[in-house]
Amino acid sequence: MATTRKARSTARPDDEPGEDGLPPEAEAPGAETAAGDLRVLKKYPNRRLYDTRVSGYITLADVKQMVLDHERFVVRDAKTGEDLTRSILLQIILEEESGGLPMFSEQMLAQVIRYYGHTMQGLMGSYLEQTMQSFVELQNRFAEQLRSGGQPPGAEAWAPFMNLQNPLVQQLMGPYMDSSKTLFQQMQEQMQKQTETLFGGRFPGAPGGSGR
């Protein structure tokens, strides 16, 4: 999907040469993405982001639009080459959460924090990722239902999706709920195997639980 973007500045501070010693604007546009469609962004010490495809600086809002457009990209430190993609994505989430319509409650954020450093951290990360993927598939199925009925997926069309009592939503939710139960059961089984290995028996506690 084509996206209209604001004009970007190509002015370069003196301390921001390219990897070959040339200024960024002297690098061939798209040179680093010739082998594929992965868009390469560089982050400089002054925190500015440089897009090698268009040979210009971009903003965090531009990166957010790339995410919305399902465009593949990677953010690298301009000097070390370190992958900073996750860091940039977290910045976008922080801005969205601070924008007045947060997705995560304080309680949920606190629960997530409690899993860092815990033996179940990897399991929880996998569970959340798979649950999100299942929800995305559910959303896509609902959108397909709308399209097959000749109804464009606008804001009004999505209203029934928010009503869990809607028969169509319940029908679509069935496989999603089954998948969530399966994921949770798999998580419990993996937890049990880990605790038996570590402690020789059941471990009563979990983050936020009474047995911790």
Sequence and secondary structure as in RCSB ss.txt:
>XXXX:A:sequence
MATTRKARSTARPDDEPGEDGLPPEAEAPGAETAAGDLRVLKKYPNRRLYDTRVSGYITLADVKQMVLDHERFVV
RDAKTGEDLTRSILLQIILEEESGGLPMFSEQMLAQVIRYYGHTMQGLMGSYLEQTMQSFVELQNRFAEQLRSGG
QPPGAEAWAPFMNLQNPLVQQLMGPYMDSSKTLFQQMQEQMQKQTETLFGGRFPGAPGGSGR
>XXXX:A:secstr
             TT   TTSS GGGS TTGGGTTSS EEEEE TTS EEETTTTEEE HHHHHHHHHTT  EEE
EETTT  B HHHHHHHHHHHHHTTT  SS HHHHHHHHHHTTSTTHHHHHHHHHHHHHHHHHHHHHHHHHHHHTT
    TTTTGGGG TTSHHHHHHHHHHHHHHHHHHHHHHHHHHHHHHHHHSS     TTSTT 
